[in-house]
Amino acid sequence: MYDFDVLVLGSGPGGQKAAIATAKLGKRAAVVERRDMIGGVCINTGTIPSKTLREAVLYLTGLNQREMYGASYQVKEDITVADLLTRTQHVIGREVEVIRSQLARNHVTVLPGLGRFVDEHTIEVFDGTGRETTVSADRIVIATGTVPARPSTVEFDGRTIIDSDGILQLERVPQSMIVVGAGVIGIEYASMFAALGTKVTVVESRERMLEFCDAEVVEALKYHLRDLAVTFRFRETVSSVVAHPRGAIAVLESGKKIPAEVVMYSAGRQGMTDGLGLERAGLSADRRGRIAVDEYFRTEVPHIYAVGDVIGFPALAATSMEQGRLAAYHACGEPVQALSSQQPIGIYTIPEISFIGRTEDELTEQRIPFEVGVSRYRELARGQIIGDSYGVLKLLVSPEDHSLLGVHVFGTGATELVHIGQAVMGCGGTVDYLVDAVFNYPTLAESYKVAALDAMNKIRLIERLSD
């Protein structure tokens, strides 16, 4: 009756995994994607380019080696955008080929072009050359992702006034930059350019940045960024930006004027749903282009699913992949469990931040008792070897049953280290396991044992004094 069992709109992390999961179940799967966007925003303009750019910055600046070799140490003196993008374009090309190969090996049909609903089971695909193909599917998964939100009052020129996608089109490393918005993307790029020597000013209307993170970790990041000459303007709003031949001037509502070569807006993301013709399928999106779903990622039309950034928070590649797989399983009638509430968050600033579970503020508000165990990289042999004197791992432990309530890491390898805590929490383990475990020496993983012992010593002291 239908051309495909499951048709996926978009080939980003969520769409790719949905299509492959469908094929693995022996169903007919297809993906609609633009020819030059295989892998979606994640591979081409978002996650992979930004994280590769970060690695290039760390290597070329020699930032991580300055603790050992001095503040002036640098692998390359005059770092150009070409130096940074050489590595980025190489990785993008390899990742696109990997995804093409995975789709081909699993016999997933790729329909090049842009898709739009004709009705709730039918999609018309425009390939960009004037040709149009109409296909039908029993189940449809929307995984179109997002684009940077652009305030209507700002005239973006792609050179002086840009959004986060425009970073990859810069002609040279600017001497000064204003980052409007202290969310994850804004702070990631602010830290990268600060490491390159750019004088960065961050303007944020809220009182603090990264409000969902541990407050102590955020303070540590702010201290580190200020050491790289980043200026923060909290509780400030940009009222206008005026471009000039050699830069721009941002005018704040408070009256301040800030000059810079480049102004980058990081004002959140907008779901790519405008051209989908959602109304023809009985669907709608909110003002940010996001689609509401249930715990199985079904939209208000039960046979149409949505996954990834287009459904909103947490809008991470890792969670999008799992959403895509679970949506495909449910669509194909396979038994599935709801997505785990314990999802790690990784923020690729310089230095990294990663955490899982609850923060101190959340536990305090919920009146849940906890004890804190801390390990500092400077006290670890591995921390001294790699020259990381600022890193820290923090465990939040229940004094009642010794369960882990939260794991927060700041520093080198944070996004890798957090998974040890995730595994312990996911298996229902306790801090006692970390106390008794043997970790390779010297490693950063050893920080778990140090932090666990710190927490247990505090808990024992309270118990002893309470007797």
VOKE-707747 format. One record per residue (C-alpha): residue in three letters; x, y, z. Coordinates in steps of 0.1 Angstrom, whole numbers, plus 2048, in hexadecimal, padded with zeros to 3 digits. Example, Ala and Ser with C-alpha at 12.3 -4.5 7.8 and 13.67 -1.06 7.14 Angstrom:
ALA87B7D384E;SER8897F5847;
//
This chain:
MET800800800;TYR81D818808;ASP83F81D7F8;PHE85181A819;ASP84A80E83C;VAL85C82B84C;LEU86684B83B;VAL87E86384D;LEU881888846;GLY8A589184E;SER8C587D851;GLY8D488D871;PRO8DB87788F;GLY8B6870897;GLY8AB86A873;GLN8C985586A;LYS8C483E888;ALA89E83C882;ALA8A483185E;ILE8BF817866;ALA8AB809883;THR88D80586C;ALA8A37F3852;LYS8B27DC86D;LEU88E7D1876;GLY8897C6852;LYS8737E3848;ARG8757FA829;ALA88581A833;ALA88C83B821;VAL89D85C82A;VAL89587E81A;GLU8B389581B;ARG8C38B1807;ARG8E18A57F1;ASP8FA8BB803;MET8ED8B4827;ILE8F188F82C;GLY8F688B852;GLY8E08AA858;VAL8EA8C986B;CYS8FD8B4884;ILE9178A986A;ASN9188C7853;THR9148E7868;GLY90E8DE88C;THR91D8C48A4;ILE9388B4890;PRO9478D5881;SER9468E78A2;LYS9568CA8B5;THR9708C589B;LEU9778EA89A;ARG97C8E88C0;GLU9968CC8BC;ALA9A88E18A2;VAL9A98FF8B9;LEU9B68EB8D6;TYR9D28DB8C1;LEU9DD8FA8AE;THR9DD9128CC;GLY9EE8F98E3;LEU9D79058FE;ASN9D78E5912;GLN9FD8E5913;ARGA02908921;GLUA018FC945;META218E993D;TYRA338FE923;GLYA2892192B;ALAA0C93A921;SERA1D942900;TYRA1E91E8F4;GLNA0C91A8D2;VALA0F8FF8B7;LYSA0991889B;GLUA0C93E89E;ASP9F594C883;ILE9D7935884;THR9BF93B867;VAL99C930860;ALA9AA919845;ASP9BF90785F;LEU9A0901874;LEU9898F7857;THR9A18DF847;ARG99C8C6863;THR9778CE865;GLN9708C8840;HIS9848A7841;VAL96F89A85E;ILE94E8A584E;GLY95789382E;ARG960873840;GLU940874855;VAL92A87A837;GLU93985B826;VAL934846845;ILE90F84F846;ARG90A849821;SER91A827825;GLN90581E843;LEU8E5828831;ALA8EF814812;ARG8FA7F5825;ASN8D87F4836;HIS8C57F9815;VAL8B681A820;THR8A982D802;VAL8B6851801;LEU89F86A7F0;PRO8B388A7E8;GLY8A08AA7ED;LEU8888BC805;GLY8698AA811;ARG8478B9817;PHE8268A9822;VAL80B8A4809;ASP7F6892823;GLU7FC87E842;HIS80B86082F;THR819871810;ILE83988680B;GLU8438997EB;VAL86889D7E7;PHE8778BA7D4;ASP89A8B27C8;GLY8A58D67C1;THR8A68D279B;GLY8818D6796;ARG8798B2798;GLU85F8A57B1;THR8598827BE;THR83C8777D3;VAL84085A7EC;SER82A84B807;ALA83283A828;ASP81F828843;ARG83383A85E;ILE84685B85B;VAL861869872;ILE86988E872;ALA88E894879;THR8948B5868;GLY8A88C5883;THR8AD8EA889;VAL8BE90987C;PRO8CC926891;ALA8B093E89B;ARG8B496088C;PRO8A497F89D;SER890991882;THR89F9B288E;VAL8C29A8885;GLU8D09AB861;PHE8E898D85D;ASP902992842;GLY915972846;ARG93698584B;THR93399D868;ILE912993878;ILE90E96E877;ASP8FD950888;SER90F931894;ASP90E921871;GLY92193F864;ILE93F936879;LEU94A91E85E;GLN949939844;LEU95F952856;GLU97C95E840;ARG99496385D;VAL997960883;PRO988981890;GLN99B9968AA;SER97B99D8BC;MET95998C8BE;ILE9389928CF;VAL9249738D7;VAL8FF97A8DD;GLY8F195F8F3;ALA90294A90E;GLY8F2929906;VAL9059098FD;ILE90E9128D9;GLY9179368E2;ILE92E92D8FF;GLU93E9118EB;TYR9489298CF;ALA9519448E7;SER96A92D8F8;MET9799228D7;PHE97F9458C9;ALA98C9508EB;ALA9A69348E9;LEU9B09418C7;GLY9B79638D6;THR9979758CB;LYS98A98E8E4;VAL9679818EB;THR94A9928FC;VAL92C97D905;VAL90A98F909;GLU8EF97C91B;SER8CD989927;ARG8CB970944;GLU8DE972965;ARG8F395495E;MET8FD93D942;LEU8F691793F;GLU8DC91895A;PHE8D68F3958;CYS8FA8EB962;ASP90A8E8984;ALA90F90C991;GLU93290599D;VAL93D8F697C;VAL92F914969;GLU94292B980;ALA962918979;LEU95B91B954;LYS955941957;TYR97694596A;HIS98993194F;LEU979945933;ARG980966944;ASP9A495B946;LEU9A3959920;ALA99797D920;VAL97297691A;THR95B992927;PHE93898A933;ARG91B9A2931;PHE8FE991944;ARG8DC9A0948;GLU8E39B3928;THR8D09B2907;VAL8DC9BD8E4;SER8C39D68D6;SER8D49DB8B5;VAL8F39D38A1;VAL9029EB888;ALA91A9DC86E;HIS9389F1862;PRO9529EA847;ARG96A9DC861;GLY9539CD87A;ALA9339D588E;ILE9279E78AD;ALA90E9D68C4;VAL8F89EE8D7;LEU8EA9E08F8;GLU8C99EB907;SER8DD9F9925;GLY8EEA1190D;LYS910A0090A;LYS9209FD8E8;ILE9379E08E1;PRO94D9E08C1;ALA9589BF8B1;GLU9639B1890;VAL948996892;VAL9279928A4;MET91A96F8A7;TYR8F69698B2;SER8EF9498C5;ALA8CA94F8CC;GLY8BF92B8CD;ARG8B39148B1;GLN89491489B;GLY8848F3890;MET8868ED86A;THR8608E8866;ASP855906852;GLY8578F5830;LEU8498D383A;GLY8248DB835;LEU81C8CD857;GLU7F88D9855;ARG7F28C1838;ALA7FA8A4850;GLY7E58B286D;LEU8048BE880;SER8108DF88E;ALA8308EE89D;ASP8369088B8;ARG84592A8B1;ARG86891B8B3;GLY85F901899;ARG85E8E48B2;ILE8468C78B0;ALA8368B88CF;VAL8398928D4;ASP8318788EF;GLU849860901;TYR84B84B8E1;PHE8528698CB;ARG82F8688BB;THR8208898B0;GLU7FB8918B2;VAL7F887C893;PRO8008598A1;HIS81284B882;ILE82986A87F;TYR84686C896;ALA85F88889D;VAL8828858AC;GLY8A189A8B2;ASP8A68BF8B5;VAL8848C68A4;ILE8728BA8C4;GLY8878D08DB;PHE89B8CA8FA;PRO8B58BB8FF;ALA8BC8BE8DA;LEU8DC8AA8DB;ALA8EA8938C0;ALA8ED8768D9;THR8C98788E6;SER8BD87E8C2;MET8CC85D8B7;GLU8BB84A8D2;GLN89A85C8CB;GLY89C8518A7;ARG8A382D8B0;LEU88682B8C9;ALA86E83D8B1;ALA876824895;TYR8718068AC;HIS8508138B8;ALA84581B894;CYS84E7F888A;GLY83B7E88A7;GLU85A7DE8BB;PRO8587DF8E1;VAL86B7FE8EE;GLN87380E90F;ALA86F833914;LEU88F847911;SER8A3847931;SER8A0867945;GLN8C586494D;GLN8D587492F;PRO8F9882930;ILE8FD8A7925;GLY91E8B0914;ILE9298D490E;TYR9488D88F9;THR9558F8907;ILE97A8FD90E;PRO97C8EC927;GLU9608D3923;ILE9428CF93A;SER92D8AF93D;PHE9148A2956;ILE8F988A95D;GLY8DE88A978;ARG8D48A698E;THR8E68C6999;GLU8EC8D29BD;ASP8D18ED9B7;GLU8B78D49AB;LEU8BD8BD9C8;THR8BC8DA9E1;GLU89B8E69D2;GLN88D8C29D4;ARG8998BF9F8;ILE8AD8A09F0;PRO8CB89CA07;PHE8EC8979F6;GLU9118979FC;VAL92C8A39E4;GLY94C8919DB;VAL9668A49C7;SER98589B9B4;ARG99B8B69A5;TYR9B18AE987;ARG9CF8C0996;GLU9CF8A59B1;LEU9D1889998;ALA9F187D988;ARG9E087D966;GLY9D48A196B;GLN9F88AB971;ILEA04898952;ILE9EB8A893A;GLY9EF8CA94A;ASP9CB8CE956;SER9CB8DF977;TYR9A78EC976;GLY9928CD96F;VAL97B8BF989;LEU9638A298D;LYS9468A49A6;LEU9308889B2;LEU90E88F9C3;VAL9078729DA;SER8E98689EF;PRO8F4864A13;GLU8D784BA18;ASP8DC8319FE;HIS8FD83D9EF;SER8EE83F9CC;LEU8FD8589B3;LEU8E58769AE;GLY8FB889996;VAL91D889986;HIS92C8AA97A;VAL94D8AD968;PHE9618CC95D;GLY9828C994A;THR9958B3931;GLY981895926;ALA96189E939;THR94A89291E;GLU95B87091F;LEU95F86D945;VAL93A87394C;HIS93185193D;ILE94183E95A;GLY928850971;GLN90D849959;ALA914824959;VAL91482297F;MET8F3836981;GLY8E3822965;CYS8EB801976;GLY8DE80D998;GLY90180D9A6;THR90D8219C4;VAL92B8359CE;ASP9388179E0;TYR93F8079BF;LEU9558249B5;VAL9678239D7;ASP9707FE9D2;ALA9778009AC;VAL99B7FF99F;PHE9A2819984;ASN9C081A96D;TYR9DC831979;PRO9E384B96F;THR9C1854960;LEU9A686F963;ALA98D85296A;GLU99F84F98C;SER98D86F996;TYR96D85A99C;LYS97F8479B8;VAL98D8679C7;ALA96B8789C6;ALA9598599D3;LEU9718569F1;ASP96C87B9F8;ALA9468779F9;MET947858A0E;ASN95F867A27;LYS946884A2C;ILE92986CA2F;ARG93C857A49;LEU945876A5D;ILE920880A5F;GLU91685DA69;ARG93185CA84;LEU92887DA93;SER903873A92;ASP908854AA7;
//
